[in-house]
Amino acid sequence: MLPLVPVQPRQIEQYRGIAGDEVLEEILSLAGGLEGARVAHINSTAHGGGVAELLYTLVPLMSSVGLEAEWHIIQGDSDFFTITKLFHNVLQGMDIPITDVMKSKYLSVCEENASDCDQEYDFVIVHDPQPCAMIAAMQGTAARKAKWIWRCHIDTTFAQDYAWEFLKSYINLYDGAVFTMEEYIKSPIEVPCLAFIPPSIDPLSAKNIIPEKRVQSDIANRYGIDETRPIMLQVSRFDPWKDPLGLVDCYREVKSSHNDLQLVYCASMADDDPEGWHYYEKTFHYSEGDPDIFLLSNQQGVGNVEVSALQAMATVVLQKSLREGFGLTVAEAMWKRKPVVAGEVGGILLQVDDGINGFLVEDIGEAVEKVSLLLDSPATAMRMGDAGHDKVRRNFLSTRHLLDYLRFFHILRGN
């Protein structure tokens, strides 16, 4: 059996005052027709990254409304995760050869993990490319009696054709597929059921409950950050698609006219991302020892409470992405009423309404202009923050996410 990830229980009724009665009543009505259904989520890591963060809420919420939900992770060695990270980059547009040896390694690890997936389920949701090919080895097994769903969390709009066609041969074996946006489907796929479901944030998680001011001050002091001075914050992996070096360039240009500015880059080092340390080192050396640049991660004790405190203290939040499947940190910042300056890419477009709850930018020059504007106009920053909070409440909370999955389960059962 694939390793099981333990999750803390959650009760759907806790969300009633935030999501509203109408949303909860629809959830409970749909869940009533699925009571006792066994659901398995499968991904590649329980730590770091947006998928794990989503599942820590979504799995217990499914259980709280009467489904029997579990979360399992696949196992692989460092070579496998190096290959899948490369594959991830190629699916986002990098032109890097994928050799037959790499494909063989990827498929053999997926097959090994498939042999450990021997339970009977009603629905199996496989997240992202790492375990995607498992389904090829499931024919004739007890687990294959389930409705299998492939969930793509990344932006594959610009995927290299050779990578997309390889992956598509496995996607087409699924009973359903879920993408964040229709544009992410590079070329037509042949799954019987298709849904477009944006991710969400959990308003009751430690990461989205703002700590007391005293706690914020303690956290700032711990990392040497001056909370009385402006803070420009980005929360994301150290990853080429998050443009960490471009972020430093943006900070330097803004700092030339706002000399008290600080840059905080806060990351989570994920188990399935061996590239992270490489980009951390590049960013560290590129920062050239600037005492007002803080590169923080879970390796220095930064957890959900610390991230929430940093977002609450930030003057402006950036998401300087070149590709972005969704960008949970955008919704997190908006929930905390912070203005966001973000790359005009991918799932960020679902969240940021340019000029209303933040700014969309195409390059460093635009980012510098918009960050400077927000630093100079606290009233604009406050107005955008309020608008962002309202948009997240209406569109990007865990309850909406759960509702979308329940609707899709009903569609699959009828198909």
C-alpha positions as CSV (number, residue, x, y, z in Angstrom):
1,M,0.0,0.0,0.0
2,L,1.3,3.5,-0.9
3,P,2.4,5.5,2.2
4,L,-0.6,7.2,3.9
5,V,-0.3,10.9,4.8
6,P,-2.0,11.6,8.2
7,V,-4.3,14.7,8.3
8,Q,-5.9,16.6,11.1
9,P,-9.8,16.4,11.1
10,R,-11.8,19.4,10.0
11,Q,-15.5,20.1,10.3
12,I,-17.4,21.6,7.5
13,E,-19.6,23.6,9.9
14,Q,-16.6,25.6,11.0
15,Y,-16.8,27.3,7.6
16,R,-20.4,28.3,7.7
17,G,-19.8,31.9,9.0
18,I,-17.2,32.5,6.3
19,A,-18.6,30.8,3.2
20,G,-22.2,31.3,4.0
21,D,-25.3,29.1,4.5
22,E,-26.1,28.7,0.9
23,V,-22.7,27.2,0.0
24,L,-22.7,24.8,2.9
25,E,-26.2,23.6,2.2
26,E,-25.3,22.8,-1.4
27,I,-22.1,20.9,-0.2
28,L,-24.1,18.8,2.2
29,S,-26.8,18.1,-0.3
30,L,-24.3,16.9,-2.9
31,A,-22.3,15.0,-0.3
32,G,-25.4,13.1,0.8
33,G,-25.6,11.4,-2.6
34,L,-21.9,10.3,-2.2
35,E,-21.9,9.1,1.4
36,G,-19.4,6.4,2.0
37,A,-17.6,6.8,-1.3
38,R,-13.9,6.0,-1.0
39,V,-11.6,8.6,-2.4
40,A,-7.8,8.4,-2.8
41,H,-5.6,11.4,-3.6
42,I,-2.1,10.5,-4.9
43,N,0.8,12.9,-5.3
44,S,4.5,13.0,-4.9
45,T,5.1,14.8,-1.6
46,A,3.5,15.7,1.7
47,H,5.7,18.7,2.3
48,G,6.3,21.9,0.4
49,G,4.4,23.2,-2.6
50,G,0.8,24.1,-3.3
51,V,-0.5,20.6,-3.9
52,A,0.4,19.3,-0.4
53,E,-1.0,22.5,1.1
54,L,-4.4,21.9,-0.7
55,L,-4.6,18.3,0.3
56,Y,-4.1,19.0,4.0
57,T,-7.5,20.8,3.9
58,L,-9.3,19.1,1.0
59,V,-8.9,15.5,2.3
60,P,-10.3,16.1,5.8
61,L,-13.1,18.3,4.4
62,M,-14.2,15.4,2.1
63,S,-14.2,13.1,5.1
64,S,-16.2,15.6,7.2
65,V,-19.1,15.5,4.7
66,G,-19.3,11.7,4.7
67,L,-16.8,10.5,2.1
68,E,-13.9,8.1,3.1
69,A,-11.0,10.2,1.8
70,E,-7.3,9.3,2.0
71,W,-4.1,10.8,0.8
72,H,-1.2,8.7,-0.4
73,I,2.3,9.6,-1.7
74,I,4.4,7.8,-4.3
75,Q,8.0,6.8,-3.6
76,G,11.0,7.4,-5.8
77,D,14.7,7.9,-5.6
78,S,16.6,11.2,-6.3
79,D,17.0,10.3,-10.0
80,F,13.3,9.9,-10.4
81,F,12.5,13.3,-8.9
82,T,15.3,15.0,-10.9
83,I,13.7,13.6,-14.0
84,T,10.2,14.7,-13.0
85,K,11.4,18.2,-12.2
86,L,13.0,18.4,-15.6
87,F,9.7,17.1,-17.1
88,H,7.8,19.7,-15.1
89,N,10.0,22.4,-16.6
90,V,9.6,21.1,-20.1
91,L,5.8,21.1,-19.7
92,Q,6.1,24.7,-18.8
93,G,8.0,25.6,-21.9
94,M,11.7,24.8,-21.4
95,D,13.3,23.1,-24.4
96,I,15.3,20.3,-22.7
97,P,15.7,16.8,-24.3
98,I,13.8,14.0,-22.6
99,T,15.8,10.8,-23.4
100,D,14.5,7.3,-23.7
101,V,16.5,6.4,-20.5
102,M,14.6,9.2,-18.6
103,K,11.2,7.9,-19.9
104,S,12.1,4.4,-18.9
105,K,13.1,5.4,-15.4
106,Y,9.9,7.5,-15.0
107,L,7.7,4.6,-16.2
108,S,9.4,2.0,-14.1
109,V,8.9,4.0,-10.9
110,C,5.3,4.7,-11.7
111,E,4.8,1.0,-12.3
112,E,6.4,0.1,-9.0
113,N,4.1,2.5,-7.2
114,A,1.1,1.2,-9.1
115,S,1.8,-2.3,-7.6
116,D,1.4,-0.8,-4.1
117,C,-2.0,0.7,-5.0
118,D,-4.2,-2.3,-4.4
119,Q,-7.2,-1.0,-2.6
120,E,-10.8,-0.6,-4.0
121,Y,-11.9,3.0,-4.3
122,D,-14.7,4.9,-6.0
123,F,-12.6,7.8,-7.1
124,V,-8.8,8.1,-7.4
125,I,-7.3,11.6,-8.0
126,V,-3.8,11.6,-9.3
127,H,-2.0,15.0,-9.0
128,D,0.4,16.3,-11.5
129,P,2.9,14.5,-13.8
130,Q,5.0,12.6,-11.3
131,P,2.5,9.8,-10.7
132,C,0.5,10.3,-14.0
133,A,1.7,7.1,-15.7
134,M,0.7,4.8,-12.8
135,I,-2.7,4.2,-14.5
136,A,-1.0,2.3,-17.3
137,A,-0.2,-0.5,-14.9
138,M,-3.6,-0.5,-13.2
139,Q,-5.6,-2.4,-15.8
140,G,-7.3,-5.5,-14.3
141,T,-6.6,-4.5,-10.7
142,A,-9.1,-3.8,-7.9
143,A,-8.1,-0.2,-7.8
144,R,-8.9,0.3,-11.5
145,K,-12.6,-0.2,-10.8
146,A,-12.6,3.4,-9.5
147,K,-13.1,6.5,-11.6
148,W,-9.6,7.7,-12.1
149,I,-9.0,11.5,-12.4
150,W,-5.8,13.3,-13.4
151,R,-5.4,16.7,-11.8
152,C,-3.0,19.1,-13.5
153,H,-1.8,21.9,-11.3
154,I,0.8,23.4,-13.6
155,D,0.5,25.8,-16.6
156,T,1.0,23.5,-19.7
157,T,0.0,26.2,-22.2
158,F,3.5,26.4,-23.6
159,A,4.5,22.7,-23.1
160,Q,7.0,21.3,-25.6
161,D,5.1,19.1,-28.0
162,Y,7.3,16.1,-27.4
163,A,6.6,16.2,-23.6
164,W,2.9,16.9,-23.9
165,E,2.3,14.1,-26.4
166,F,4.2,11.7,-24.2
167,L,2.1,12.7,-21.1
168,K,-1.1,12.8,-23.1
169,S,-0.8,9.1,-24.0
170,Y,-1.3,8.5,-20.2
171,I,-3.8,11.3,-19.6
172,N,-6.1,9.7,-22.2
173,L,-6.3,6.5,-20.1
174,Y,-8.2,8.4,-17.3
175,D,-11.9,8.7,-16.8
176,G,-11.7,12.4,-16.1
177,A,-9.2,15.3,-16.0
178,V,-9.2,18.5,-14.0
179,F,-7.3,21.6,-15.1
180,T,-7.2,25.1,-13.5
181,M,-7.9,26.8,-16.9
182,E,-9.0,25.6,-20.3
183,E,-6.0,27.3,-21.9
184,Y,-3.7,24.8,-20.1
185,I,-4.8,21.9,-22.5
186,K,-2.1,22.2,-25.1
187,S,-3.9,20.0,-27.6
188,P,-7.2,18.0,-27.3
189,I,-7.3,15.1,-24.9
190,E,-9.7,12.1,-25.0
191,V,-10.9,11.7,-21.5
192,P,-14.7,11.2,-21.1
193,C,-15.1,14.0,-18.5
194,L,-13.3,17.3,-18.1
195,A,-13.5,20.0,-15.5
196,F,-11.9,23.3,-14.8
197,I,-11.4,23.9,-11.0
198,P,-9.1,26.6,-9.6
199,P,-7.3,25.8,-6.4
200,S,-8.2,27.5,-3.1
201,I,-7.0,28.6,0.3
202,D,-8.2,27.4,3.7
203,P,-9.3,30.5,5.7
204,L,-9.0,28.5,8.9
205,S,-5.5,27.2,8.5
206,A,-2.6,28.6,10.5
207,K,-1.3,30.1,7.2
208,N,-4.4,32.2,6.7
209,I,-5.2,33.4,10.3
210,I,-3.2,36.5,11.0
211,P,-1.1,36.2,14.2
212,E,-1.3,38.8,17.0
213,K,0.9,41.8,16.6
214,R,3.1,40.6,19.4
215,V,3.8,37.3,17.5
216,Q,4.5,39.3,14.3
217,S,7.1,41.4,16.1
218,D,8.7,38.3,17.6
219,I,9.0,36.7,14.2
220,A,10.4,39.8,12.6
221,N,13.0,40.1,15.4
222,R,13.9,36.4,15.0
223,Y,14.9,37.0,11.4
224,G,16.3,40.5,11.7
225,I,13.6,42.2,9.8
226,D,12.6,45.7,10.7
227,E,8.8,45.8,10.8
228,T,8.8,49.6,11.0
229,R,10.2,49.8,7.5
230,P,8.5,48.9,4.2
231,I,8.6,45.2,3.3
232,M,8.4,43.8,-0.3
233,L,7.6,40.1,0.0
234,Q,7.5,37.1,-2.3
235,V,6.5,33.7,-1.0
236,S,7.3,30.9,-3.5
237,R,9.7,28.2,-4.2
238,F,13.3,29.0,-5.3
239,D,12.5,28.1,-8.9
240,P,13.3,29.6,-12.3
241,W,9.6,30.2,-13.1
242,K,9.3,32.4,-10.0
243,D,12.1,34.6,-11.4
244,P,14.0,35.1,-8.1
245,L,16.8,37.0,-9.8
246,G,14.3,39.3,-11.5
247,L,12.7,39.9,-8.1
248,V,16.1,41.1,-6.8
249,D,16.5,43.4,-9.8
250,C,13.0,44.8,-9.1
251,Y,13.9,45.4,-5.5
252,R,17.2,47.2,-6.3
253,E,15.5,49.6,-8.7
254,V,12.7,50.4,-6.3
255,K,15.2,50.8,-3.4
256,S,17.1,53.5,-5.4
257,S,14.2,55.8,-4.6
258,H,12.9,54.1,-1.4
259,N,16.1,53.5,0.5
260,D,14.4,52.0,3.6
261,L,12.9,49.1,1.5
262,Q,13.5,45.5,2.6
263,L,13.0,42.4,0.4
264,V,11.9,39.2,2.0
265,Y,11.8,36.0,-0.1
266,C,10.2,33.2,1.8
267,A,10.3,29.7,0.3
268,S,9.4,26.1,1.2
269,M,12.0,23.5,0.2
270,A,9.9,20.6,-1.2
271,D,10.9,16.9,-1.1
272,D,10.2,16.5,-4.8
273,D,12.2,19.6,-5.9
274,P,15.9,18.9,-6.0
275,E,16.4,22.0,-8.1
276,G,15.3,24.3,-5.2
277,W,18.7,24.4,-3.5
278,H,20.4,25.3,-6.8
279,Y,18.2,28.4,-7.3
280,Y,18.5,29.3,-3.6
281,E,22.3,29.4,-4.0
282,K,22.0,31.5,-7.2
283,T,19.7,33.9,-5.5
284,F,21.9,34.1,-2.4
285,H,25.0,35.0,-4.5
286,Y,23.1,37.4,-6.7
287,S,22.0,39.3,-3.6
288,E,25.6,40.1,-2.9
289,G,25.3,40.2,0.9
290,D,22.7,43.0,0.9
291,P,21.6,43.2,4.6
292,D,18.1,44.3,3.6
293,I,17.5,41.1,1.5
294,F,16.2,38.1,3.6
295,L,16.1,34.7,2.0
296,L,14.1,32.4,4.3
297,S,12.8,28.9,4.2
298,N,11.4,26.0,6.2
299,Q,15.0,25.1,6.8
300,Q,15.3,28.1,9.1
301,G,12.1,27.3,11.0
302,V,9.7,29.2,8.7
303,G,6.3,27.5,8.9
304,N,2.7,28.5,8.3
305,V,2.5,30.9,11.2
306,E,5.7,32.6,10.1
307,V,4.5,32.9,6.5
308,S,1.2,34.4,7.7
309,A,3.0,36.9,9.9
310,L,5.3,38.0,7.1
311,Q,2.3,38.4,4.7
312,A,0.5,40.5,7.4
313,M,3.6,42.7,7.9
314,A,4.3,43.1,4.1
315,T,3.7,46.5,2.5
316,V,3.4,45.0,-0.9
317,V,3.4,41.3,-2.0
318,L,4.9,40.2,-5.3
319,Q,4.5,37.1,-7.4
320,K,7.1,37.7,-10.1
321,S,6.2,34.5,-12.0
322,L,7.1,33.7,-15.6
323,R,4.7,30.7,-15.4
324,E,2.2,30.0,-12.7
325,G,-0.4,27.2,-12.5
326,F,-2.4,29.2,-10.0
327,G,-0.3,30.9,-7.3
328,L,-1.8,30.2,-3.9
329,T,0.3,32.8,-2.3
330,V,-1.5,35.4,-4.4
331,A,-4.8,34.4,-2.8
332,E,-3.2,34.2,0.6
333,A,-1.9,37.8,0.3
334,M,-5.3,39.1,-1.0
335,W,-7.1,37.4,1.9
336,K,-4.9,39.3,4.3
337,R,-5.9,42.5,2.4
338,K,-2.5,43.1,0.8
339,P,-2.0,44.6,-2.7
340,V,-0.3,42.2,-5.1
341,V,2.0,43.0,-8.0
342,A,2.2,39.8,-10.1
343,G,3.3,38.5,-13.5
344,E,0.5,38.5,-16.1
345,V,0.6,34.8,-16.5
346,G,-1.4,31.6,-15.9
347,G,-3.7,31.3,-12.9
348,I,-2.7,34.7,-11.6
349,L,-5.1,36.1,-14.2
350,L,-8.0,34.4,-12.4
351,Q,-7.2,36.3,-9.2
352,V,-5.8,39.7,-9.9
353,D,-8.0,42.2,-11.6
354,D,-5.5,44.8,-12.9
355,G,-5.9,48.1,-11.2
356,I,-8.7,46.9,-8.9
357,N,-7.2,44.4,-6.4
358,G,-3.6,44.5,-7.6
359,F,-1.4,45.0,-10.7
360,L,-0.5,42.7,-13.5
361,V,2.9,43.3,-15.0
362,E,4.9,42.0,-18.0
363,D,8.4,43.0,-17.0
364,I,10.7,44.4,-14.3
365,G,10.1,47.9,-15.4
366,E,6.3,47.6,-14.9
367,A,6.8,45.9,-11.6
368,V,9.1,48.7,-10.4
369,E,6.5,51.3,-11.4
370,K,3.6,49.5,-9.6
371,V,5.5,48.7,-6.4
372,S,6.7,52.3,-6.2
373,L,3.1,53.5,-6.7
374,L,1.9,51.3,-3.8
375,L,4.7,52.4,-1.5
376,D,3.8,56.0,-2.2
377,S,0.0,55.7,-1.9
378,P,-1.1,53.7,1.2
379,A,-4.7,54.6,0.4
380,T,-4.4,52.8,-3.0
381,A,-2.8,49.9,-1.3
382,M,-5.7,49.7,1.3
383,R,-8.4,50.0,-1.4
384,M,-6.8,47.2,-3.4
385,G,-6.3,45.0,-0.3
386,D,-10.0,45.3,0.6
387,A,-11.1,44.4,-3.0
388,G,-8.7,41.4,-3.0
389,H,-10.1,40.0,0.2
390,D,-13.6,40.2,-1.1
391,K,-12.7,38.4,-4.3
392,V,-11.0,35.5,-2.5
393,R,-14.0,35.1,-0.2
394,R,-16.3,34.8,-3.1
395,N,-14.1,32.6,-5.4
396,F,-11.1,30.9,-3.8
397,L,-12.0,29.4,-0.5
398,S,-11.8,25.6,0.4
399,T,-15.5,25.3,0.5
400,R,-15.9,26.3,-3.2
401,H,-13.1,23.8,-4.0
402,L,-14.9,21.0,-2.2
403,L,-18.1,21.9,-3.9
404,D,-16.5,21.7,-7.4
405,Y,-15.1,18.2,-6.7
406,L,-18.4,16.9,-5.4
407,R,-20.1,18.2,-8.6
408,F,-17.5,16.4,-10.7
409,F,-17.9,13.2,-8.8
410,H,-21.6,13.2,-9.5
411,I,-20.8,13.8,-13.2
412,L,-18.4,10.9,-13.3
413,R,-20.8,8.5,-11.6
414,G,-23.4,9.3,-14.2
415,N,-21.0,8.8,-17.0
